[in-house]
Amino acid sequence: MPTLLIVHHTPSPNLQAMFEAAAAGARAEEVEGVDVVVRPALTASEVDVLAADGYLLGTPANLGYISGALKHFFDGIYYPCLEATKRRPYGLYVHGGSDTGGAVRAAHSITTGLAWREISPPVTVTGTPGKADLQACWELGAVLRAELAG
């Protein structure tokens, strides 16, 4: 059965709401046959990445970059997973206080190096996520699940 790995750094209530929406979409019962595994960015490892078939990444935008926790995750998995995970699908959601552009660029740079395949534009939110933002997070999770289900 395909596995979707959710790797997240969720230090704020706004990111918690986005994470919960994305995870709910990833677990949507409309599409069966996909396991969902959730790991905080500081504990996710290359074993988790190699065992998964797709990835949902969540991060705050900190000082124009992805969180240190997500960067730590990428540092740990990059070389061990470089060849084995090429072309696997991924999605990204980012929350920022005023800007998310630098974090999105950083994540794209790293995932491009890994040769992962972005299946949907990133969900980016500044300020408090509204209903439409949370729906977009839900849809991101659901799209990844459907992609893996075939």
Residue pairs with C-beta under 8 A, 6 or more apart in sequence:
1 33
1 34
1 35
2 33
2 34
2 35
2 53
2 54
2 148
2 149
2 150
3 34
3 35
3 36
3 37
3 51
3 52
3 53
3 54
3 148
4 26
4 34
4 35
4 36
4 37
4 52
4 53
4 54
4 55
4 56
4 144
4 145
4 148
5 37
5 38
5 39
5 44
5 48
5 49
5 51
5 52
5 54
5 55
5 56
6 19
6 22
6 23
6 26
6 36
6 37
6 38
6 39
6 55
6 56
6 57
6 58
6 141
7 39
7 40
7 41
7 44
7 48
7 55
7 56
7 57
7 58
7 70
7 73
8 15
8 19
8 38
8 39
8 40
8 41
8 56
8 57
8 58
8 59
9 15
9 40
9 41
9 42
9 58
9 59
9 60
9 67
9 69
9 70
10 16
10 19
10 40
10 58
11 60
11 67
12 60
12 95
14 95
14 125
14 127
14 128
14 129
15 58
15 60
15 95
17 129
17 134
18 58
18 93
18 95
18 123
18 125
18 129
18 133
18 134
18 137
19 58
19 93
19 137
21 129
21 134
21 135
21 137
21 138
21 141
22 56
22 58
22 91
22 93
22 123
22 137
22 138
22 140
22 141
23 36
23 38
23 141
24 138
24 141
25 137
25 138
25 139
25 140
25 141
25 142
25 143
25 145
26 34
26 36
26 56
26 141
26 142
26 144
26 145
27 36
27 141
27 145
28 138
28 141
28 142
28 145
30 142
31 142
31 145
31 146
31 149
32 149
33 149
34 145
34 148
34 149
36 145
37 48
37 51
37 52
39 45
39 48
40 69
41 59
41 67
41 69
41 70
41 72
41 73
42 69
42 72
42 73
44 73
44 77
45 76
45 77
46 76
46 77
46 80
46 81
49 55
49 77
49 80
49 81
49 85
50 80
50 81
50 84
50 85
52 88
53 88
53 89
53 148
54 88
54 89
54 90
54 119
54 144
54 147
54 148
55 88
55 89
55 90
55 91
55 116
55 144
56 90
56 91
56 92
56 93
56 140
56 141
56 144
57 70
57 90
57 91
57 92
57 93
57 107
58 92
58 93
58 94
59 66
59 67
59 69
59 70
59 92
59 93
59 94
59 95
59 103
59 107
60 67
60 94
60 95
60 96
60 103
61 94
61 95
61 96
61 97
61 99
61 100
61 101
61 102
61 103
61 104
62 68
62 103
63 102
64 99
64 101
64 102
64 103
65 71
65 102
65 103
65 106
66 94
66 103
66 106
66 107
67 103
70 107
71 106
74 110
78 110
78 113
78 114
81 114
82 113
82 114
85 114
85 115
85 116
86 114
86 115
86 116
87 115
87 116
87 117
88 116
88 117
89 116
89 117
89 118
89 119
89 144
89 147
89 148
90 111
90 116
90 117
90 118
90 119
90 144
91 118
91 119
91 120
91 122
91 123
91 140
91 141
91 143
91 144
92 104
92 107
92 111
92 118
92 122
92 123
93 122
93 123
93 124
93 125
93 137
93 140
94 100
94 103
94 104
94 107
94 122
94 123
94 124
94 125
95 124
95 125
95 126
95 129
96 103
96 124
96 125
96 126
97 126
97 127
98 126
99 126
100 122
100 124
100 125
100 126
104 122
104 124
107 122
108 118
111 118
119 143
119 144
119 147
120 139
120 140
120 143
120 144
123 133
123 136
123 137
123 140
125 133
129 137
